[in-house]
Structure formats: C-alpha cells, structure tokens
Amino acid sequence: MLSTRYETVFIITPVLSEEQTMDVVKKYKELLVDNGAKITHEENWGMRKLAYPIQKKSTGFYFLVEFDAPSDTILPFETEFRRDERVIRFLTTKMDKHHIAYAESGRDRVSKRAKAPASDTKVENA
Amino acid sequence: MASKKDVRYLNPIAIDTKSERYCRFRKKGFKYIDYKDGDFLLMLVNEQGKIMPRRLTGTSLKYQRRVGKAIKKARHIALLPYVADQLH
C-alpha cells in the first residue's frame, strides 16, 4: 500500500481542561492508527496566542502530528476534524522530499517552538 | 553660454547606488521554506502583514512562490495575521 508522508497541525479550543484537550489529541491519533497510518513524529506546541481571534478566542492549543498514511485515509480524517467543534482549525499538508529532510533534520527545533509565547489565560469568555 | 562646468543638474543623475540585489534563498541554498516558522516568515512580511514584493526583497520567482504559499498557510493556522497595524 503506497503511503505518503503527511503533516497535520490543528488548534484545539482553549476552553477545554487539560485532560479534555489530551483526549482530543488521543482521539485523532487513534483515528489515524486505525486507518492504517504510522505516526512518525508529533509536537505539542501547547497553548499559544493566535495572530487573530478565531471563534472569539485569542489563544489556542496547537498540536502537530506527522504520519505516513495511504492517501485514502485523509478524507475521513479531515471530515472528523470538521465535525468536531472542539478543534477550531486544522491544516494537513503533504510532505515532499525537501519537507521531509527539513523536518527530520530539525527535530531539535521543536523545543524552541514549543515554548513559544503562550498567555496563561486558561478560561476564555466562551 | 554656460560652460560645461557650470551646468548644474536639478537633481543628481541616479547612478546605480543600490547594491546588486541577490536572492537570499538561492544564495543560502534553501531547500524548503517552513510555514510553521513564524518568526522567519515575519521577515518577509511588511508592517501591515502583507507579503513583501520581489522588487524589494530581490527574491527569485521560484522562491517567491514558495514564500507566498508558506505565508498563506501560516496565516491559515493563525501564526501570522492577515491584517496587522504595526507588526514588527
């Protein structure tokens, strides 16, 4: 089964509690694995300030997952994102060889990005 | 008759003072422009958050397209604003 490398960044609404957010992340990782994907890398950028408010919220919980998957697993994966109202934004990109080389070479960059400026406002005016 | 020396130009002829512009991506050998790298992309965006044109940055067409795509993706996941008043 020809599998190509994809990378998905998604933003979870900040009003959730810590373990609810982790549930959302776990749910999507399991959904990927069920559809026959192999997760190669994941990054937890944590709570970050958004450049512009999305759904009246100014911060969001960023999570990135990089995975190898056959091409027909992407559509159900994305419809699940659209259906789930806890995820306010998602972006799946296909990775070409330069992108893969860049991602693999830069694993140490992750720590720099993870502790980006995150305002600690936990409760938003939902 | 004004001799050659007395001729004063209203504004001096614009000799090419600008240094020879080069494409920084080709010079440094960039292979991929990452859309997740917000602070790098901030350098390619002007005060209002608009993409800098090639004539100012001197980027080659090939990399300008990639920069454009990366900035639009970064805007989609709210790393860069679509419109900003004073960005830097």
Backbone of each chain as ProteinMPNN parsed JSONL, in Angstrom:
{"seq_chain_A": "MLSTRYETVFIITPVLSEEQTMDVVKKYKELLVDNGAKITHEENWGMRKLAYPIQKKSTGFYFLVEFDAPSDTILPFETEFRRDERVIRFLTTKMDKHHIAYAESGRDRVSKRAKAPASDTKVENA", "coords_chain_A": {"N_chain_A": [[0.865, -1.152, 0.0], [0.862, 2.024, -1.084], [2.279, 4.53, 0.754], [2.161, 7.886, 1.727], [3.895, 10.728, 3.104], [2.482, 12.77, 5.544], [1.557, 15.879, 7.172], [0.009, 17.257, 9.883], [-1.344, 20.119, 11.336], [-3.185, 21.122, 14.09], [-5.587, 23.139, 15.852], [-6.808, 23.385, 19.076], [-9.679, 24.318, 20.9], [-9.317, 26.727, 23.536], [-10.885, 26.529, 25.821], [-11.141, 24.113, 26.934], [-10.426, 21.669, 29.514], [-7.257, 20.463, 30.795], [-7.035, 17.603, 30.581], [-9.157, 17.076, 28.939], [-8.335, 18.25, 26.606], [-6.173, 16.644, 26.018], [-7.559, 14.32, 25.542], [-8.781, 14.865, 23.113], [-6.574, 15.01, 21.446], [-5.609, 12.421, 21.687], [-7.708, 11.042, 20.59], [-7.592, 11.688, 17.881], [-5.141, 10.715, 17.16], [-5.531, 8.009, 17.539], [-7.489, 7.591, 15.666], [-6.052, 7.942, 13.357], [-4.224, 5.812, 13.48], [-5.951, 3.68, 13.383], [-6.849, 3.889, 10.811], [-4.734, 2.876, 9.485], [-2.424, 4.332, 9.498], [0.947, 5.445, 10.143], [2.349, 6.926, 12.804], [4.899, 9.217, 12.718], [6.039, 11.359, 13.959], [5.479, 13.745, 16.523], [4.374, 16.903, 17.79], [3.954, 18.964, 20.565], [2.789, 21.987, 20.82], [1.495, 23.357, 22.698], [-0.339, 25.848, 24.6], [-0.955, 28.617, 22.715], [-0.721, 32.056, 21.646], [-3.1, 33.347, 19.39], [-2.787, 34.764, 16.108], [-4.909, 36.178, 15.201], [-8.263, 36.574, 16.362], [-10.02, 33.51, 16.595], [-13.189, 32.251, 16.303], [-13.966, 33.988, 18.373], [-11.949, 33.543, 20.19], [-8.77, 34.066, 21.632], [-6.564, 32.561, 22.125], [-5.064, 29.346, 21.586], [-4.78, 25.764, 21.575], [-2.09, 24.252, 20.25], [-1.29, 21.51, 18.133], [0.846, 19.219, 16.557], [1.051, 16.653, 14.154], [2.839, 14.142, 12.541], [2.748, 11.895, 9.924], [2.807, 8.69, 8.274], [0.803, 7.66, 5.688], [-1.65, 5.897, 3.723], [-3.254, 7.343, 0.811], [-6.006, 7.379, 0.974], [-6.82, 7.707, 3.527], [-7.001, 10.242, 4.308], [-9.288, 11.776, 3.793], [-11.511, 10.8, 5.5], [-10.289, 11.44, 7.874], [-10.131, 14.223, 7.854], [-12.811, 14.943, 7.621], [-13.648, 14.186, 10.076], [-12.354, 16.052, 11.606], [-13.754, 18.331, 10.775], [-16.237, 17.808, 11.742], [-15.911, 17.836, 14.457], [-16.373, 20.048, 17.051], [-14.59, 20.911, 18.861], [-12.162, 21.284, 17.791], [-10.719, 24.015, 16.362], [-9.319, 24.756, 14.129], [-7.587, 23.358, 11.388], [-4.855, 21.957, 9.485], [-3.75, 20.107, 6.896], [-0.859, 18.949, 5.352], [0.844, 17.741, 2.504], [3.943, 16.065, 2.441], [6.816, 16.793, 0.691], [10.033, 15.628, -0.599], [11.956, 17.476, 0.166], [10.683, 18.719, 2.258], [10.438, 16.639, 4.037], [13.107, 16.089, 4.569], [13.84, 18.467, 5.768], [12.172, 18.415, 8.03], [13.083, 16.158, 9.346], [15.717, 16.788, 9.814], [15.49, 18.851, 11.531], [14.773, 18.181, 14.19], [15.497, 19.192, 16.641], [14.628, 21.699, 16.613], [12.181, 21.71, 17.633], [11.931, 22.036, 20.392], [12.433, 24.69, 20.68], [10.259, 25.83, 19.434], [8.18, 24.928, 20.921], [8.059, 26.226, 23.371], [6.881, 28.672, 22.796], [5.541, 32.076, 22.929], [3.083, 31.842, 25.258], [0.055, 32.776, 26.382], [-1.216, 32.629, 29.693], [-3.917, 32.533, 29.988], [-6.38, 30.727, 31.049], [-9.196, 30.378, 31.17], [-11.447, 31.298, 28.773], [-13.68, 33.819, 27.483], [-16.078, 32.055, 26.766]], "CA_chain_A": [[0.0, 0.0, 0.0], [1.744, 3.185, -1.181], [1.898, 5.502, 1.797], [2.942, 9.131, 1.605], [4.099, 11.375, 4.407], [1.662, 13.973, 5.703], [1.808, 16.602, 8.416], [-1.224, 17.985, 10.21], [-1.338, 20.987, 12.513], [-4.568, 21.505, 14.41], [-5.708, 24.018, 17.01], [-7.946, 22.97, 19.91], [-10.212, 25.477, 21.597], [-8.637, 26.819, 24.833], [-11.765, 26.463, 26.995], [-11.176, 22.758, 27.497], [-9.442, 21.426, 30.579], [-6.037, 19.829, 30.285], [-7.191, 16.219, 30.128], [-10.066, 17.039, 27.776], [-7.529, 18.543, 25.405], [-5.388, 15.448, 25.709], [-8.471, 13.328, 24.946], [-8.971, 15.197, 21.688], [-5.34, 14.638, 20.731], [-5.528, 10.955, 21.65], [-8.747, 10.547, 19.679], [-7.172, 11.8, 16.469], [-4.01, 9.806, 16.911], [-6.067, 6.648, 17.375], [-8.2, 7.535, 14.383], [-5.035, 7.764, 12.313], [-3.648, 4.467, 13.535], [-6.987, 2.732, 12.936], [-6.944, 3.916, 9.337], [-3.559, 2.308, 8.866], [-1.324, 5.303, 9.362], [2.026, 5.216, 11.11], [2.73, 8.268, 13.247], [6.36, 9.256, 12.787], [6.55, 12.414, 14.841], [4.389, 14.633, 16.963], [4.873, 18.048, 18.56], [2.916, 19.605, 21.367], [3.21, 23.362, 20.972], [0.839, 23.891, 23.89], [-1.256, 26.983, 24.435], [-0.265, 29.745, 22.061], [-1.587, 33.196, 21.307], [-3.418, 33.34, 17.961], [-2.487, 36.065, 15.497], [-6.189, 36.878, 15.092], [-9.205, 35.727, 17.102], [-10.814, 32.509, 15.883], [-14.396, 31.99, 17.104], [-13.927, 34.875, 19.54], [-10.953, 33.134, 21.184], [-7.492, 34.64, 21.193], [-5.474, 31.595, 22.282], [-5.459, 28.006, 21.141], [-3.834, 24.697, 21.898], [-1.574, 23.759, 18.96], [-0.68, 20.178, 18.148], [1.277, 18.826, 15.207], [1.325, 15.213, 14.046], [3.423, 13.809, 11.236], [2.437, 10.462, 9.824], [2.824, 8.024, 6.974], [-0.545, 7.09, 5.539], [-2.167, 5.818, 2.36], [-3.914, 8.62, 0.528], [-7.461, 7.412, 1.179], [-7.21, 7.89, 4.933], [-7.009, 11.667, 4.66], [-10.637, 12.36, 3.753], [-12.26, 10.608, 6.753], [-9.596, 12.127, 8.954], [-10.461, 15.647, 7.827], [-14.23, 15.148, 7.916], [-13.766, 14.083, 11.53], [-11.972, 17.371, 12.137], [-14.814, 19.326, 10.503], [-17.412, 17.507, 12.567], [-15.598, 18.036, 15.875], [-16.359, 21.501, 17.234], [-13.536, 21.32, 19.803], [-10.987, 21.663, 17.003], [-11.203, 25.222, 15.677], [-8.63, 24.975, 12.861], [-6.653, 22.257, 11.101], [-4.234, 22.11, 8.17], [-2.968, 18.918, 6.536], [-0.031, 19.193, 4.174], [1.623, 16.599, 2.016], [5.346, 16.423, 2.599], [7.722, 16.305, -0.367], [11.29, 15.13, -0.013], [12.664, 18.55, 0.862], [9.987, 18.974, 3.515], [10.771, 15.549, 4.959], [14.504, 16.272, 5.002], [13.845, 19.597, 6.69], [11.545, 18.032, 9.297], [13.908, 15.195, 10.074], [16.978, 17.387, 10.261], [15.288, 19.882, 12.528], [13.998, 17.73, 15.355], [15.817, 19.962, 17.852], [13.941, 22.992, 16.577], [10.871, 21.545, 18.256], [11.879, 22.596, 21.753], [12.408, 26.158, 20.575], [8.939, 26.307, 19.038], [7.156, 24.512, 21.883], [7.853, 27.214, 24.434], [6.605, 29.989, 22.19], [4.795, 32.886, 23.897], [1.73, 31.305, 25.483], [-0.56, 33.511, 27.505], [-1.733, 31.542, 30.539], [-5.347, 32.724, 30.289], [-6.986, 29.401, 30.841], [-10.638, 30.43, 30.878], [-11.797, 32.373, 27.83], [-15.137, 34.105, 27.546], [-16.575, 31.105, 25.75]], "C_chain_A": [[0.927, 1.235, 0.0], [1.341, 4.194, -0.108], [2.79, 6.718, 1.657], [2.973, 9.803, 2.968], [3.256, 12.643, 4.462], [2.012, 14.632, 7.029], [0.555, 17.424, 8.693], [-0.992, 18.837, 11.449], [-2.794, 21.278, 12.826], [-4.592, 22.269, 15.718], [-6.968, 23.614, 17.761], [-8.381, 24.184, 20.72], [-9.641, 25.539, 23.022], [-9.55, 26.584, 26.025], [-11.744, 25.078, 27.619], [-10.178, 22.646, 28.637], [-8.295, 20.632, 29.968], [-6.345, 18.427, 29.759], [-8.212, 16.129, 29.017], [-9.289, 17.289, 26.502], [-6.742, 17.306, 25.005], [-6.276, 14.362, 25.107], [-8.627, 13.581, 23.454], [-7.758, 14.723, 20.896], [-5.281, 13.129, 20.579], [-6.53, 10.416, 20.628], [-8.246, 10.593, 18.242], [-5.992, 10.908, 16.176], [-4.525, 8.39, 16.703], [-6.782, 6.515, 16.042], [-7.205, 7.291, 13.251], [-4.551, 6.319, 12.295], [-4.677, 3.451, 13.058], [-7.05, 2.693, 11.416], [-5.663, 3.436, 8.693], [-2.44, 3.298, 8.67], [-0.269, 4.965, 10.395], [2.525, 6.597, 11.514], [4.243, 8.296, 13.42], [6.857, 10.316, 13.753], [5.374, 13.228, 15.308], [4.99, 15.724, 17.824], [3.705, 18.656, 19.312], [3.335, 21.044, 21.592], [2.512, 24.016, 22.155], [-0.018, 25.093, 23.553], [-0.488, 28.15, 23.829], [-1.258, 30.844, 21.75], [-1.832, 33.167, 19.802], [-3.15, 34.733, 17.39], [-3.764, 36.861, 15.307], [-7.208, 35.985, 15.778], [-9.947, 34.768, 16.182], [-11.966, 32.148, 16.809], [-14.315, 32.739, 18.437], [-12.879, 34.445, 20.562], [-9.599, 33.604, 20.709], [-6.333, 33.7, 21.472], [-5.983, 30.238, 21.826], [-4.379, 27.017, 21.48], [-3.387, 24.075, 20.579], [-1.03, 22.357, 19.132], [-0.338, 19.798, 16.723], [1.526, 17.331, 15.198], [1.789, 14.93, 12.625], [3.266, 12.313, 11.071], [2.577, 9.988, 8.388], [1.481, 7.361, 6.795], [-0.841, 6.901, 4.062], [-3.101, 7.0, 2.101], [-5.392, 8.582, 0.874], [-7.814, 7.551, 2.653], [-7.399, 9.373, 5.266], [-8.435, 12.2, 4.732], [-11.414, 12.08, 5.029], [-11.625, 11.347, 7.922], [-10.031, 13.588, 9.018], [-11.951, 15.861, 8.085], [-14.441, 15.037, 9.423], [-13.387, 15.419, 12.179], [-13.109, 18.363, 11.976], [-15.978, 19.089, 11.448], [-17.15, 17.922, 14.016], [-15.51, 19.532, 16.151], [-15.291, 21.917, 18.239], [-12.284, 21.744, 19.052], [-11.388, 22.852, 16.144], [-10.473, 25.43, 14.361], [-7.706, 23.797, 12.623], [-6.08, 22.492, 9.72], [-3.383, 20.875, 7.922], [-2.15, 19.234, 5.311], [0.7, 17.912, 3.808], [3.08, 16.997, 2.069], [6.15, 15.889, 1.427], [9.095, 16.039, 0.244], [12.055, 16.24, 0.681], [12.038, 18.804, 2.222], [10.369, 17.909, 4.534], [12.183, 15.736, 5.485], [14.576, 17.389, 6.036], [13.301, 19.163, 8.051], [12.47, 17.109, 10.079], [15.161, 15.859, 10.597], [16.718, 18.292, 11.441], [14.554, 19.402, 13.758], [14.305, 18.605, 16.565], [15.091, 21.301, 17.839], [12.655, 22.928, 17.393], [10.863, 22.25, 19.6], [11.779, 24.107, 21.664], [10.972, 26.598, 20.307], [7.94, 26.012, 20.145], [6.973, 25.589, 22.925], [7.707, 28.607, 23.832], [5.752, 30.779, 23.178], [3.391, 32.347, 24.093], [1.145, 32.085, 26.642], [-1.269, 32.481, 28.374], [-3.187, 31.776, 30.867], [-6.047, 31.398, 29.998], [-8.441, 29.585, 30.429], [-10.888, 31.605, 29.93], [-13.273, 32.697, 28.006], [-15.802, 33.277, 26.448], [-17.947, 31.54, 25.276]], "O_chain_A": [[1.674, 1.461, 0.952], [0.199, 4.652, -0.072], [4.005, 6.607, 1.49], [2.185, 9.486, 3.859], [3.303, 13.479, 3.559], [2.666, 14.04, 7.888], [0.1, 18.189, 7.843], [-0.51, 18.354, 12.474], [-3.561, 21.64, 11.933], [-3.736, 22.079, 16.582], [-8.049, 23.509, 17.182], [-7.552, 24.976, 21.168], [-9.494, 24.496, 23.659], [-9.058, 26.449, 27.146], [-12.272, 24.883, 28.714], [-9.218, 23.412, 28.724], [-8.342, 20.198, 28.818], [-5.972, 18.088, 28.636], [-8.154, 15.198, 28.213], [-9.522, 16.659, 25.47], [-6.65, 16.959, 23.828], [-5.827, 13.577, 24.271], [-8.61, 12.656, 22.641], [-7.884, 14.122, 19.829], [-4.956, 12.607, 19.513], [-6.244, 9.466, 19.899], [-8.451, 9.652, 17.475], [-5.854, 10.399, 15.063], [-4.05, 7.66, 15.834], [-6.704, 5.484, 15.374], [-7.476, 6.538, 12.315], [-4.476, 5.685, 11.242], [-4.324, 2.47, 12.404], [-7.267, 1.645, 10.808], [-5.5, 3.566, 7.48], [-1.601, 3.132, 7.784], [-0.542, 4.292, 11.389], [3.052, 7.346, 10.692], [4.805, 7.501, 14.173], [7.952, 10.202, 14.304], [4.389, 13.39, 14.588], [5.991, 15.508, 18.507], [2.616, 18.837, 18.767], [4.158, 21.31, 22.469], [2.893, 25.11, 22.572], [-0.376, 25.329, 22.399], [0.513, 28.603, 24.383], [-2.458, 30.61, 21.609], [-0.898, 32.984, 19.021], [-3.268, 35.741, 18.087], [-3.722, 38.09, 15.256], [-7.048, 34.764, 15.785], [-10.439, 35.161, 15.124], [-11.749, 31.781, 17.964], [-14.571, 32.167, 19.497], [-12.904, 34.926, 21.695], [-9.305, 33.55, 19.515], [-5.204, 34.009, 21.09], [-7.188, 30.02, 21.699], [-3.214, 27.375, 21.651], [-4.182, 23.453, 19.874], [-0.392, 22.043, 20.137], [-1.121, 20.02, 15.799], [2.14, 16.794, 16.12], [1.213, 15.411, 11.649], [3.609, 11.545, 11.97], [2.481, 10.761, 7.435], [1.053, 6.584, 7.648], [-0.341, 7.658, 3.23], [-3.664, 7.581, 3.029], [-5.998, 9.638, 1.056], [-8.993, 7.517, 3.003], [-7.883, 9.725, 6.342], [-8.763, 12.983, 5.623], [-11.946, 13.02, 5.618], [-12.309, 11.815, 8.832], [-10.27, 14.126, 10.099], [-12.326, 16.857, 8.704], [-15.307, 15.708, 9.984], [-14.001, 15.856, 13.152], [-13.409, 19.137, 12.886], [-16.627, 20.031, 11.901], [-18.077, 18.317, 14.723], [-14.677, 20.221, 15.564], [-15.084, 23.109, 18.466], [-11.445, 22.468, 19.587], [-12.278, 22.741, 15.301], [-10.943, 26.208, 13.531], [-7.101, 23.288, 13.566], [-6.708, 23.133, 8.877], [-2.416, 20.62, 8.641], [-2.685, 19.738, 4.324], [1.11, 17.124, 4.661], [3.423, 18.142, 1.774], [6.173, 14.683, 1.184], [9.295, 16.202, 1.448], [12.734, 15.992, 1.677], [12.73, 19.067, 3.206], [10.593, 18.196, 5.71], [12.442, 15.57, 6.676], [15.275, 17.278, 7.043], [13.874, 19.487, 9.091], [12.63, 17.243, 11.292], [15.626, 15.542, 11.692], [17.603, 18.497, 12.272], [13.771, 20.161, 14.329], [13.451, 18.75, 17.44], [14.943, 21.959, 18.869], [12.108, 23.956, 17.792], [9.92, 22.972, 19.925], [11.112, 24.736, 22.485], [10.506, 27.594, 20.86], [6.962, 26.742, 20.308], [5.844, 25.854, 23.337], [8.316, 29.576, 24.287], [5.284, 30.217, 24.168], [2.584, 32.397, 23.166], [1.677, 32.058, 27.752], [-1.868, 31.546, 27.844], [-3.675, 31.295, 31.89], [-6.265, 31.022, 28.846], [-8.875, 29.005, 29.434], [-10.58, 32.753, 30.249], [-14.019, 31.928, 28.612], [-16.049, 33.764, 25.345], [-18.543, 30.881, 24.423]]}, "seq_chain_B": "MASKKDVRYLNPIAIDTKSERYCRFRKKGFKYIDYKDGDFLLMLVNEQGKIMPRRLTGTSLKYQRRVGKAIKKARHIALLPYVADQLH", "coords_chain_B": {"N_chain_B": [[27.14, 81.881, -22.835], [26.637, 78.977, -20.972], [29.349, 77.415, -19.538], [30.641, 74.033, -19.763], [31.207, 73.26, -17.201], [29.625, 74.809, -15.594], [27.173, 73.744, -15.721], [24.459, 72.795, -13.908], [22.8, 70.026, -12.619], [19.345, 69.645, -11.888], [18.444, 67.57, -10.17], [20.748, 65.18, -8.958], [22.061, 62.774, -11.259], [20.654, 59.577, -11.057], [22.848, 57.526, -10.186], [23.593, 54.032, -10.172], [23.02, 53.367, -7.143], [22.173, 51.38, -5.596], [23.017, 48.297, -3.99], [24.007, 45.295, -5.624], [21.268, 43.313, -5.954], [20.385, 40.149, -4.507], [19.092, 36.794, -4.531], [18.21, 35.68, -1.507], [17.502, 33.147, -0.819], [18.411, 31.479, -2.784], [21.075, 31.966, -2.582], [21.741, 31.05, -0.029], [21.02, 28.506, -0.342], [18.48, 27.41, 0.245], [16.286, 24.735, 0.837], [13.729, 24.237, 1.582], [10.906, 26.113, 2.58], [9.605, 26.735, 5.623], [6.297, 26.617, 6.76], [5.621, 26.77, 9.353], [7.335, 28.266, 10.738], [7.147, 30.931, 12.339], [8.587, 33.295, 13.111], [10.589, 33.481, 11.24], [9.177, 33.917, 8.884], [8.144, 36.353, 9.436], [10.024, 38.145, 8.675], [9.638, 38.383, 6.008], [7.461, 39.81, 5.557], [5.553, 42.785, 5.427], [4.915, 45.843, 7.349], [2.105, 45.927, 7.595], [1.533, 43.29, 7.518], [1.507, 42.327, 5.005], [2.681, 40.463, 2.125], [6.041, 40.856, 1.212], [7.078, 42.467, -1.779], [8.812, 41.162, -4.679], [10.529, 42.977, -5.84], [11.513, 44.42, -3.788], [12.629, 42.61, -2.003], [14.199, 41.138, -3.634], [13.976, 38.509, -4.198], [14.085, 35.378, -5.98], [11.837, 34.203, -8.559], [11.035, 31.575, -8.244], [11.432, 31.006, -5.519], [9.925, 33.013, -4.407], [7.338, 32.233, -4.924], [7.129, 29.995, -3.269], [7.494, 31.189, -0.84], [5.215, 32.752, -0.737], [3.213, 30.761, -0.631], [3.857, 29.53, 1.776], [3.449, 31.598, 3.6], [0.745, 32.035, 3.336], [-0.246, 29.644, 4.302], [0.647, 29.811, 6.914], [-0.821, 31.959, 7.775], [-3.305, 30.814, 7.706], [-3.253, 28.989, 9.84], [-3.142, 30.755, 11.879], [-0.645, 31.721, 12.682], [0.448, 33.887, 11.535], [-0.847, 37.183, 11.143], [-3.673, 38.183, 9.095], [-4.192, 40.816, 8.583], [-2.451, 43.523, 9.884], [-1.612, 46.191, 12.165], [0.793, 47.394, 13.366], [3.418, 45.463, 12.967], [6.079, 44.512, 13.44]], "CA_chain_B": [[26.874, 80.446, -22.95], [27.158, 78.351, -19.743], [30.343, 76.411, -19.94], [30.265, 72.67, -19.369], [31.37, 73.081, -15.751], [28.604, 75.494, -14.804], [25.848, 73.118, -15.868], [24.059, 72.116, -12.656], [21.554, 69.273, -12.816], [18.421, 69.927, -10.78], [18.727, 66.514, -9.174], [21.875, 64.414, -9.497], [21.64, 61.582, -12.028], [20.63, 58.472, -10.081], [23.727, 56.413, -10.558], [23.005, 52.85, -9.537], [23.65, 53.274, -5.801], [21.719, 50.181, -4.855], [23.969, 47.199, -4.178], [23.445, 44.285, -6.54], [20.401, 42.52, -5.085], [20.502, 38.725, -4.817], [18.02, 36.018, -3.908], [18.853, 35.127, -0.312], [17.208, 31.714, -0.695], [19.293, 30.718, -3.667], [22.457, 32.117, -2.111], [21.993, 30.209, 1.145], [20.708, 27.134, -0.668], [17.287, 26.939, 0.959], [15.595, 23.669, 0.107], [12.304, 24.222, 1.929], [10.532, 27.229, 3.446], [8.661, 26.11, 6.545], [5.185, 27.529, 7.052], [5.38, 26.824, 10.795], [8.377, 29.058, 11.362], [6.547, 32.254, 12.305], [9.466, 34.457, 13.192], [11.327, 33.645, 9.977], [8.275, 34.481, 7.875], [7.887, 37.765, 9.762], [10.995, 38.983, 7.952], [9.25, 38.501, 4.598], [6.137, 40.418, 5.558], [5.799, 44.197, 5.804], [4.293, 46.287, 8.604], [0.678, 45.582, 7.714], [1.307, 41.858, 7.388], [1.416, 41.927, 3.597], [3.885, 39.797, 1.639], [6.941, 41.823, 0.585], [7.229, 42.174, -3.206], [10.153, 40.695, -5.095], [11.442, 44.068, -6.224], [12.186, 44.919, -2.59], [13.459, 41.59, -1.342], [15.152, 40.593, -4.585], [13.883, 37.039, -4.226], [13.811, 34.853, -7.322], [10.418, 33.857, -8.725], [10.801, 30.221, -7.739], [11.31, 31.008, -4.056], [8.85, 33.9, -4.007], [6.082, 31.459, -4.916], [7.111, 29.149, -2.079], [7.29, 32.064, 0.31], [3.792, 33.116, -0.736], [2.408, 29.634, -0.17], [4.119, 29.281, 3.196], [2.836, 32.666, 4.406], [-0.708, 31.849, 3.356], [-0.552, 28.551, 5.226], [0.872, 30.298, 8.282], [-1.962, 32.799, 8.135], [-4.474, 29.967, 7.953], [-3.233, 28.422, 11.193], [-3.078, 31.859, 12.845], [0.695, 32.092, 13.159], [0.655, 35.244, 11.026], [-2.14, 37.825, 10.946], [-3.971, 38.566, 7.711], [-4.016, 42.276, 8.537], [-1.928, 43.972, 11.177], [-1.285, 47.611, 12.023], [2.26, 47.506, 13.371], [3.695, 44.046, 13.191], [7.403, 44.082, 13.953]], "C_chain_B": [[27.454, 79.787, -21.684], [28.168, 77.288, -20.145], [29.95, 75.074, -19.312], [30.228, 72.601, -17.838], [30.175, 73.689, -15.014], [27.278, 74.747, -14.823], [25.53, 72.382, -14.565], [22.799, 71.318, -12.943], [20.648, 69.566, -11.641], [18.578, 68.831, -9.73], [19.797, 65.61, -9.781], [21.377, 63.167, -10.217], [21.706, 60.402, -11.068], [21.575, 57.392, -10.587], [23.295, 55.22, -9.708], [23.633, 52.691, -8.154], [23.263, 51.966, -5.129], [22.754, 49.074, -5.079], [23.262, 46.134, -5.01], [22.586, 43.36, -5.679], [20.513, 41.055, -5.472], [19.361, 38.0, -4.11], [18.635, 35.285, -2.725], [18.61, 33.634, -0.224], [18.135, 30.921, -1.58], [20.724, 30.791, -3.148], [22.714, 31.155, -0.954], [21.638, 28.75, 0.849], [19.538, 26.599, 0.132], [16.643, 25.818, 0.159], [14.095, 23.742, 0.378], [12.026, 25.399, 2.843], [9.394, 26.739, 4.322], [7.542, 27.076, 6.897], [4.957, 27.636, 8.548], [6.336, 27.77, 11.485], [7.949, 30.53, 11.353], [7.558, 33.369, 12.268], [10.333, 34.586, 11.95], [10.435, 34.328, 8.94], [7.997, 35.948, 8.16], [8.841, 38.671, 9.004], [10.535, 39.248, 6.529], [7.921, 39.217, 4.46], [6.316, 41.866, 6.009], [4.984, 44.564, 7.039], [2.859, 45.825, 8.718], [0.45, 44.086, 7.552], [1.19, 41.412, 5.946], [2.732, 41.296, 3.159], [4.747, 40.825, 0.909], [7.115, 41.486, -0.887], [8.664, 41.821, -3.561], [11.075, 41.862, -5.356], [12.111, 44.631, -4.982], [13.102, 43.857, -2.007], [14.465, 40.992, -2.322], [15.076, 39.088, -4.693], [13.596, 36.574, -5.642], [12.378, 34.329, -7.351], [10.115, 32.522, -8.081], [10.582, 30.247, -6.237], [10.21, 31.963, -3.603], [7.517, 33.158, -3.978], [6.019, 30.619, -3.648], [6.884, 29.995, -0.837], [5.814, 32.426, 0.421], [2.933, 31.995, -0.189], [2.593, 29.436, 1.325], [3.43, 30.339, 4.055], [1.333, 32.459, 4.462], [-1.089, 30.696, 4.276], [-0.394, 29.025, 6.663], [-0.288, 31.19, 8.715], [-3.167, 31.932, 8.471], [-4.437, 29.403, 9.366], [-2.849, 29.487, 12.201], [-1.698, 32.053, 13.44], [1.017, 33.506, 12.703], [-0.718, 35.88, 10.882], [-2.381, 38.099, 9.465], [-3.725, 40.062, 7.558], [-3.485, 42.694, 9.896], [-1.625, 45.455, 11.056], [0.216, 47.817, 12.209], [2.792, 46.167, 13.845], [5.004, 43.825, 13.918], [7.658, 44.528, 15.372]], "O_chain_B": [[28.62, 80.006, -21.353], [27.898, 76.403, -20.957], [29.064, 74.994, -18.461], [29.345, 71.973, -17.254], [29.752, 73.191, -13.971], [26.368, 75.058, -14.054], [26.245, 71.461, -14.172], [21.826, 71.869, -13.457], [21.121, 69.721, -10.516], [18.812, 69.112, -8.555], [19.758, 65.309, -10.974], [20.375, 62.574, -9.816], [22.691, 60.236, -10.349], [21.178, 56.477, -11.308], [22.699, 55.393, -8.645], [24.631, 51.989, -7.988], [23.938, 51.502, -4.21], [23.295, 48.918, -6.173], [22.033, 46.104, -5.071], [23.1, 42.697, -4.778], [20.715, 40.743, -6.645], [18.743, 38.544, -3.195], [19.466, 34.392, -2.894], [19.41, 32.913, 0.374], [18.599, 29.842, -1.211], [21.488, 29.831, -3.248], [23.765, 30.518, -0.893], [21.908, 27.862, 1.658], [19.583, 25.478, 0.639], [16.472, 25.934, -1.054], [13.284, 23.365, -0.468], [12.792, 25.671, 3.767], [8.335, 26.367, 3.817], [7.797, 28.216, 7.285], [4.188, 28.489, 8.992], [6.184, 28.056, 12.673], [8.342, 31.287, 10.466], [7.416, 34.304, 11.479], [10.776, 35.688, 11.627], [10.885, 35.21, 8.208], [7.655, 36.708, 7.254], [8.518, 39.825, 8.719], [10.973, 40.212, 5.902], [7.322, 39.233, 3.384], [7.141, 42.145, 6.879], [4.426, 43.687, 7.699], [2.423, 45.384, 9.782], [-0.695, 43.645, 7.458], [0.822, 40.269, 5.672], [3.778, 41.561, 3.751], [4.241, 41.581, 0.079], [7.287, 40.314, -1.22], [9.601, 42.145, -2.832], [12.279, 41.762, -5.124], [13.166, 45.257, -5.085], [14.213, 44.156, -1.569], [15.466, 40.407, -1.907], [15.991, 38.45, -5.214], [12.948, 37.278, -6.417], [11.783, 34.047, -6.311], [9.072, 32.347, -7.45], [9.669, 29.599, -5.726], [9.619, 31.764, -2.541], [6.672, 33.416, -3.122], [4.967, 30.538, -3.015], [6.186, 29.59, 0.093], [5.233, 32.414, 1.506], [2.033, 32.231, 0.618], [1.631, 29.206, 2.057], [2.889, 30.023, 5.115], [0.71, 32.677, 5.501], [-2.118, 30.747, 4.951], [-1.2, 28.684, 7.528], [-0.689, 31.178, 9.879], [-3.946, 32.241, 9.374], [-5.472, 29.34, 10.03], [-2.296, 29.177, 13.256], [-1.576, 32.499, 14.581], [1.749, 34.237, 13.369], [-1.673, 35.188, 10.53], [-1.441, 38.23, 8.681], [-3.147, 40.524, 6.574], [-4.0, 42.274, 10.933], [-1.399, 45.941, 9.948], [0.868, 48.357, 11.316], [2.624, 45.798, 15.008], [5.067, 43.064, 14.884], [8.718, 44.243, 15.928]]}, "name": "protein", "num_of_chains": 2, "seq": "MLSTRYETVFIITPVLSEEQTMDVVKKYKELLVDNGAKITHEENWGMRKLAYPIQKKSTGFYFLVEFDAPSDTILPFETEFRRDERVIRFLTTKMDKHHIAYAESGRDRVSKRAKAPASDTKVENAMASKKDVRYLNPIAIDTKSERYCRFRKKGFKYIDYKDGDFLLMLVNEQGKIMPRRLTGTSLKYQRRVGKAIKKARHIALLPYVADQLH"}
